[in-house]
């Protein structure tokens, strides 16, 4: 990030939401045709992954905690339900009487608050063939029925080098290299992708926002590399917008990145009237929730690829000017140039390709139709 590379897709404010969700209740019921229904009620909109260990169904909820006493109906496939906290993830583990096949997307619902109910994550399933190897359903590549538009923003550029490693590596060079590789791979996967910059050009934050808006992007990915006064600090991190920072480090990073725009833009008044009008409260909330959902997929893909993570929350939130938009997205810090070993990694083709593969996987697993 600039100085600490993060400020790059300055779009209009989204709704802030709680950094941590909580499970309020878990219950089962019987549906027609012998199907079992599992309902997980949460305080805010859930972000989840599904896996199928032997005779189990595991729902992994991101940034979630809480305890619950499950209410189990007679005549279902569920014998027992328990909650297992794993860092900032809560795994809801259902022990089953029989194996089940992967749950079809049409049999999963996220219901909004209604009456006495908060958000409800609903699964309907029946007995079926076991899943070989415990495949995680969210890891299954979804066919692209249409070309979703992705805008990739390489942070900084031109007179703004971003942070600079001890070996002289400039953030703007690293992130542009990764952005170009990412565009190539996403194009090959069937997405329609655009870069905010394809060369060493300085762009105002508002200009980056305009590109995503005008392209009618379905997802915005802002790429950066970080710096920290502690040379030992290393690891990737993923950020979404909130008007309140999730931690002190996130706030410092936002302050640094937001200051970058003083190089060439004074404030939000530079946005067109159309964009300002578009930012209704409902849009802001929906965009924030979708951004959180993508961020969850991104951290999971990075962790699966064994990319070192910055200690602390998997997903962080802060009032980044670059994350203010009607377009869902996230700011991805690829690593720390201030760490000598990670600076070498970030310059290497092999590590850049590793990062690209993880991000491509996260985009493929993101549900654009929610």
C-alpha positions in Angstrom: 0.0 0.0 0.0 1.1 3.5 -0.5 3.6 3.9 2.2 1.5 1.0 3.2 -0.1 0.2 -0.1 -4.0 0.1 0.2 -5.8 3.0 -1.3 -7.0 2.3 -4.7 -10.5 2.0 -5.6 -12.1 5.0 -4.1 -15.7 4.5 -4.8 -18.6 5.9 -2.6 -19.3 4.6 0.9 -20.9 1.3 1.6 -22.7 0.3 4.7 -20.6 -0.8 7.7 -21.5 -4.1 9.2 -20.4 -6.1 12.2 -16.9 -7.6 11.9 -18.2 -10.7 13.7 -21.4 -12.6 13.1 -23.1 -14.9 15.7 -25.3 -18.0 15.5 -28.6 -17.5 17.2 -30.2 -20.9 16.7 -29.9 -24.2 14.8 -32.8 -26.5 14.0 -33.9 -29.3 11.7 -37.2 -30.3 10.2 -38.8 -32.7 7.7 -39.6 -31.6 4.2 -41.7 -33.3 1.5 -40.2 -36.3 -0.3 -38.3 -37.3 2.7 -35.9 -34.4 2.6 -34.2 -33.0 5.8 -34.1 -29.2 6.4 -31.3 -27.7 8.4 -31.8 -24.0 9.4 -29.0 -21.9 10.9 -30.2 -18.5 12.2 -27.5 -15.7 12.4 -27.4 -12.1 13.5 -26.1 -10.8 10.2 -26.0 -12.2 6.7 -23.9 -15.4 6.8 -20.9 -16.2 4.6 -20.3 -20.0 4.5 -18.6 -23.0 2.9 -19.9 -26.6 2.8 -17.9 -29.8 3.2 -18.9 -33.5 3.4 -16.7 -35.7 5.7 -17.8 -39.3 6.1 -21.5 -39.3 7.3 -21.3 -35.6 8.2 -22.4 -32.2 6.8 -20.2 -29.3 7.9 -21.2 -25.7 7.4 -18.2 -23.4 8.0 -19.3 -19.9 8.9 -16.8 -17.1 8.4 -16.2 -14.5 11.1 -18.7 -16.1 13.3 -18.9 -17.3 16.9 -21.5 -18.2 19.4 -23.0 -21.3 21.2 -26.3 -22.9 20.5 -28.6 -25.7 21.6 -29.9 -27.4 18.4 -33.5 -28.3 18.1 -33.7 -31.7 16.3 -36.9 -32.9 14.8 -37.8 -36.6 14.6 -37.5 -38.4 11.3 -34.6 -36.5 9.8 -31.1 -37.6 8.6 -29.5 -35.6 11.4 -28.5 -37.5 14.5 -26.6 -34.8 16.3 -25.4 -31.2 15.7 -22.4 -29.6 17.4 -20.5 -26.3 17.1 -16.7 -26.3 16.7 -14.9 -22.9 16.9 -11.8 -22.8 14.6 -10.2 -19.4 14.9 -12.7 -16.9 13.4 -14.8 -19.7 11.8 -17.6 -21.6 13.5 -18.1 -25.0 12.1 -21.7 -26.3 12.5 -21.2 -30.1 12.3 -24.2 -32.3 11.6 -23.7 -36.1 12.2 -25.8 -38.0 9.7 -27.6 -41.3 9.7 -26.7 -41.8 6.0 -24.3 -40.2 3.6 -25.6 -37.4 1.3 -24.7 -36.1 -2.1 -23.5 -32.5 -2.6 -26.4 -30.1 -1.9 -27.6 -28.5 -5.1 -27.4 -24.7 -5.2 -31.2 -24.6 -5.7 -31.6 -26.3 -2.3 -29.7 -23.6 -0.4 -31.4 -20.4 0.6 -30.3 -17.3 2.6 -33.5 -15.7 4.0 -33.6 -12.1 5.2 -35.0 -11.1 8.6 -38.7 -11.5 8.8 -40.9 -11.1 12.0 -39.2 -12.8 14.9 -36.5 -14.4 12.7 -33.1 -12.9 11.8 -31.0 -14.2 8.8 -31.6 -17.8 8.1 -29.3 -20.1 6.1 -31.4 -23.0 4.9 -30.3 -26.4 3.5 -32.6 -29.1 2.1 -31.0 -32.5 1.4 -31.7 -36.2 1.1 -29.7 -39.5 1.4 -27.5 -40.1 -1.6 -24.0 -41.2 -2.7 -21.2 -40.2 -0.5 -18.8 -37.6 -1.7 -15.4 -39.0 -2.6 -12.6 -37.3 -0.6 -14.9 -35.0 1.3 -15.0 -32.5 -1.5 -16.0 -29.0 -0.5 -18.9 -27.8 -2.6 -17.7 -24.2 -2.7 -14.5 -25.5 -4.4 -16.5 -26.9 -7.3 -16.0 -24.6 -10.4 -19.3 -23.1 -11.3 -20.0 -22.9 -15.1 -20.0 -19.4 -16.4 -23.5 -19.0 -17.9 -22.5 -15.4 -18.8 -19.4 -13.3 -18.8 -19.2 -11.6 -15.5 -17.2 -8.4 -15.5 -14.2 -8.1 -13.2 -12.2 -4.9 -12.8 -8.6 -5.4 -11.5 -7.0 -2.4 -9.9 -3.2 -2.4 -9.7 -2.5 0.0 -6.8 -0.5 3.2 -7.2 1.5 4.0 -10.4 3.3 6.9 -12.0 4.5 9.5 -9.5 3.0 7.3 -6.7 5.3 4.3 -6.2 3.4 2.9 -3.2 5.7 1.3 -0.6 9.3 0.4 -1.4 11.1 -2.6 0.0 14.6 -2.6 1.5 15.8 -4.1 -1.8 14.3 -1.2 -3.8 11.2 -3.2 -5.0 8.3 -0.8 -5.7 4.8 -1.8 -4.9 3.4 -0.3 -8.1 5.6 -2.6 -10.2 4.7 -5.8 -8.2 1.0 -5.3 -8.3 0.9 -4.4 -11.9 2.7 -7.6 -12.8 0.3 -9.6 -10.7 -2.7 -7.7 -12.1 -1.7 -8.5 -15.7 -1.2 -12.2 -14.9 -4.6 -12.3 -13.1 -6.3 -10.7 -16.1 -4.9 -13.3 -18.4 -6.0 -16.2 -16.3 -9.5 -14.8 -15.6 -10.0 -14.1 -19.3 -9.0 -17.7 -20.0 -11.6 -18.9 -17.4 -14.4 -17.1 -19.2 -14.6 -13.8 -17.3 -14.6 -10.4 -19.0 -11.8 -8.5 -17.3 -10.4 -5.0 -17.4 -7.4 -3.3 -15.8 -7.6 0.2 -14.2 -4.1 0.7 -15.5 -2.0 -1.4 -17.8 1.2 0.6 -17.5 3.1 2.9 -15.1 0.3 5.5 -15.0 -0.9 7.6 -12.0 -4.7 7.4 -11.5 -6.7 9.4 -9.1 -8.9 7.3 -6.8 -12.0 8.7 -8.3 -10.8 7.7 -11.8 -10.3 4.1 -10.6 -13.9 4.1 -9.2 -15.3 5.5 -12.5 -13.7 2.7 -14.5 -15.4 0.0 -12.4 -18.7 1.9 -12.5 -18.6 2.5 -16.2 -17.7 -1.1 -17.0 -20.7 -2.2 -14.9 -18.3 -4.5 -13.0 -19.7 -7.4 -11.0 -16.5 -7.5 -8.9 -13.7 -5.1 -8.1 -10.3 -6.4 -6.9 -7.7 -3.8 -5.7 -4.2 -5.3 -5.4 -1.5 -3.9 -3.1 1.6 -4.8 -1.2 2.0 -3.8 2.4 4.7 -2.3 4.6 5.2 -2.4 8.4 7.6 -0.7 10.8 8.3 -4.2 12.1 10.5 -5.9 9.5 9.4 -9.3 10.8 5.8 -8.7 9.9 4.7 -10.7 6.8 1.6 -12.2 5.2 -1.4 -11.4 3.0 -4.5 -9.7 4.3 -8.0 -9.0 2.8 -10.0 -5.9 3.5 -13.6 -4.8 2.9 -15.1 -1.4 3.7 -16.5 -0.4 7.0 -16.9 3.1 8.5 -15.3 1.7 11.7 -11.9 -0.1 11.5 -11.8 -3.7 12.7 -8.5 -3.1 14.4 -5.8 -0.4 14.9 -3.6 -1.7 12.1 -6.5 -1.6 9.7 -7.2 2.0 10.6 -3.5 3.0 10.2 -3.5 1.4 6.8 -6.7 3.1 5.8 -5.3 6.5 6.9 -2.1 6.0 4.9 -3.9 4.9 1.8 -6.6 7.5 1.9 -3.9 10.2 2.1 -2.4 9.0 -1.2 -5.2 10.7 -3.1 -4.1 14.1 -1.9 -1.5 13.8 -4.7 -4.2 14.6 -7.2 -7.8 14.7 -5.9 -9.4 16.7 -3.1 -12.5 14.7 -2.2 -15.6 12.9 -3.1 -17.1 15.9 -4.9 -15.2 14.7 -7.9 -17.6 11.9 -8.4 -20.3 12.3 -11.0 -23.8 13.1 -9.9 -24.9 9.7 -11.3 -22.5 7.8 -9.0 -23.4 9.8 -6.0 -27.1 9.3 -6.5 -26.6 5.6 -7.0 -25.3 5.1 -3.5 -28.5 4.6 -1.7 -28.5 3.0 1.7 -29.9 -0.3 0.4 -27.2 -0.5 -2.3 -24.5 0.2 0.3 -25.7 -2.6 2.6 -26.0 -5.1 -0.3 -22.6 -4.3 -1.6 -21.0 -4.6 1.8 -22.5 -8.0 2.3 -21.5 -9.3 -1.2 -18.0 -7.9 -0.6 -17.7 -9.8 2.7 -18.8 -12.9 0.9 -16.1 -12.6 -1.7 -13.5 -11.8 0.9 -14.3 -15.0 2.6 -13.7 -17.0 -0.6 -10.5 -15.1 -1.1 -9.0 -15.9 2.3 -10.1 -19.5 2.0 -8.3 -19.8 -1.4 -5.2 -18.1 -0.1 -5.0 -20.4 2.9 -5.6 -23.5 0.8 -2.7 -22.4 -1.4 -0.5 -22.1 1.7 0.1 -18.4 1.3 1.3 -16.9 4.6 -1.4 -14.8 6.3 -0.9 -11.7 8.4 -1.7 -12.7 12.0 -5.1 -11.7 13.2 -8.5 -11.7 11.6 -8.9 -13.4 8.3 -10.9 -10.5 7.0 -10.4 -6.9 8.2 -12.5 -3.8 7.7 -11.7 -0.1 7.6 -12.9 3.1 6.0 -10.8 2.9 2.8 -11.6 5.5 0.3 -10.6 3.0 -2.4 -13.4 0.6 -1.3 -16.3 3.1 -1.7 -18.5 2.0 -4.6 -21.7 0.5 -5.8 -19.5 -2.5 -7.0 -18.8 -5.4 -4.6 -15.1 -6.0 -4.1 -12.1 -6.3 -1.8 -8.7 -4.9 -1.3 -6.0 -7.6 -1.3 -2.7 -7.0 0.3 -0.5 -9.6 -1.3 2.3 -9.5 1.3 4.8 -7.2 2.9 7.6 -5.6 0.9 9.1 -4.4 4.2 9.9 -8.1 5.0 13.1 -9.0 3.2 12.2 -12.7 2.5 8.6 -11.7 1.4 10.0 -9.0 -0.8 12.0 -11.6 -2.7 8.9 -13.8 -3.0 6.7 -11.0 -4.3 9.2 -10.3 -7.1 9.4 -13.9 -8.1 7.3 -15.3 -11.0 6.5 -18.5 -9.2 5.1 -16.8 -6.1 3.1 -14.3 -8.3 1.6 -17.2 -10.2 0.7 -18.9 -6.9 -1.1 -15.7 -5.8 -2.9 -15.5 -9.1 -4.1 -19.1 -9.0 -5.5 -18.5 -5.5 -7.3 -15.4 -6.5 -8.7 -17.0 -9.7 -10.0 -19.9 -7.5 -11.7 -17.4 -5.2 -13.4 -15.6 -8.1 -14.7 -18.9 -9.6 -16.1 -19.9 -6.2 -17.8 -16.6 -5.6 -21.6 -16.7 -6.2 -22.3 -13.7 -8.5 -26.0 -14.5 -8.5 -26.7 -14.1 -4.8 
